[in-house]
Amino acid sequence: MFQPIRPKPICPRSIRLPRQDRGSCRPEPPGAGARELGQLEASPGARVALNSNPLAQGVAESNPTVNHRVLQQSATPSRQDPFPAIPEIEDSAMTDQTSAPSEGSADLKPCPFCGGKAAITDQEPFCVECCEERCNVNGPCHADKADAIVAWNRRDALASQPVPAGAVMGLEWRDDGDGVWVADTDVGYYAVRCPDLWIVSRDGNRLVGCPYELCSFAKAAAQADYEARIRSALAPTRSQEMGQVAWLIERNDNPSLMKPVWFAENSIGIHRWTPIASLATRFTSKAGAEAHPDYKLIANDPTISITRHVSLDTLIAPAIQAVPDTVRPVCRVMTMQHSSGAPDHYVSIEVGDRQITPHMFKTKGRAEYEVAEWIWLLNGGEKPHILDFDTDPQPLTNQVSLPASDKSQSPAGAKIRSTQGKAMEAAPVTGQSPVGAVSPCGLADPSYHDCPNMKEIGGGMDGERYRCGVCGKWYFLDYEDMK
């Protein structure tokens, strides 16, 4: 039996008419097709034609949801036919693919690229398109209208997110001749030309805002359009994601083990428990943590009592916030004046309302050097040098008598003199010059006994060299004037 060959159904989305011929995206007035059908049914000839033809009746009854436009024809046939004339039925989807949806149109977001109005096709597969003639942006096709709207609005939400760190590379323009500049990109090619004013287009479609008075303005518009398309496809950075979640294990068998223990896993899948939160395995969402294999949480230790998920940001953020509020230590020299006229200089280290004085010196320069060392230890920087702080002027004492206990260990009548003149030349070669003109430990009438930290360094050119372990000054035991 002969079977008529039926044409393969054509997807309405596969028919792409030129942009200028596709018409506007404004929806057809509701009931337009019904009015035409009513006008046709109002004529006696058309009513007879529809009632007497079961094919026309079946098409009209089997597609109640599709907007059909019935083109009126002459009700009186020009000649007598055995079959009445069948009115021509044209599917509106074949002439105008895109229209605003009758329901849910308020849910459509504007175009993320140009901000223009968006509309959705009224027949499956459904697709949202920008109504701006120069934009030419289409969303993905879906079998369900709601899915198409959600997919379109998702792109708008991505475009409204904070811009991820990093800059988009600039367009590389090349001169194409005749005053035309072209830039090839992954999202199409941009062209800037100047018939009268500068016009910029992408894949032959003008950008919104044309024309421009200067070529630089047109190129800047192309760069802005290119960056908007690139950034809309970027995923948000880790700082823009939800708080990270990690495994928290609590124990209850031993008071020493009551601290939280975190689940940690390395790159090759070996997992362990750690008390250090920074080493815990982190997840971008709670769902990702819950999807982790449960068998890894079943440890051999039966003392594990509670397993729950917590956000590391809530634990780490307070500690980070408290860092700027920490009171920094203060190091300074405190001087205490005595009735004898010889003050004591203390090294004071203070943190808030807490204070310690670990050292005391008779020479203020020595105390300042100790304070400088503490500041260097706590804050870093260049290490101080002692020779930069021994600056207290004191009266010179070139000849002092030794105590009896010390005279037995040295030639009788020996003198101790400060480092002056020729005696300074006898200092050891250490790369540092001795500092003279200062009495030991800042005393007004110093002697060897008054400087208990004085110790022998070695033999010298004209006597034995000594150095005070407190004030750092060099002295020489001279044998010139022995009694």
Secondary structure, DSSP 8 states (H G I E B T S, - for coil): -----------GGG----GGGS--S----TTHHHHHHHHHHHSHHHHHHHHH-HHHHHHHHH-SSS-EEE----SS-SS--SS-----EEEGGGT--EE--SSSGGG----TTT---EEEESSSSB-EEE--TTT--B---BSSHHHHHHHHHHHHHHHTS---SS-------EE-STT-EEEEETTEEEEEE-SSSBEEEETTEE-TT--BSSHHHHHHHHHHHHHHHHHHTS---GGGS---EEEEEEE-S-GGG-S-EEEEE-TTS-EEEES-GGGS--BSSHHHHHTS-GGGG--S-TTEEEEEEEEHHHHHHHHHHHSTTS---EEEEEEE--TTS--EEEEEEEETTEEEEEEEESSHHHHHHHHHHHHHHHH-SS---GGGT----------B---HHHHTTS-TT-EEEES-GGGGGGS--SSS----S--GGG-SS--TTT-TTEEEEEE-SSEEEEEETTT--EEEEE-TT--
